[in-house]
Amino acid sequence: MARLKWNIVHECDDDNGNPTQWAAEINHPDYGRFVWIDDEGEKFGVYSGKNCNTKLAECKSLASAKRWVATYIF
C-alpha cells in the first residue's frame, strides 16, 4: 500500500501562520478525490472530499486523524 502524502492547506493557516488544515488525495469511489483534516481546537475532524460537510471522524490528535484515514479509507 502506498503512503498518503499529506499537504498543509496554507490558505487556512491561523493568524500566527500555524497550519489548521491538511489534505491528501485518495481517489476513493465512495469518499471522493480528497480527504481533509481540520484542527478544531481540542479535536481534529476528518472530512471527505465528496461531501466535505460530512465529518467522518473526530480524533484527539493530528497523528491519530492521519492514522484513522490510513486505516479506514486508504
TAMOZI-V154691 format. One line per field, one symbol per residue. burial: I if it has 16 or more other ideal C-beta (glycine too) atoms within 10 Angstrom, else O. A space follows every 50 residues. Layout:
# TAMOZI-V154691
burial=???
This chain:
# TAMOZI-V154691
burial=OOOIOOOOOOOOOOOOOOOIIIIIOIOOOOIIOIIIIIIOOOOIIIIIIO OOOOOIIOIOOOOOIIOIIOOOII
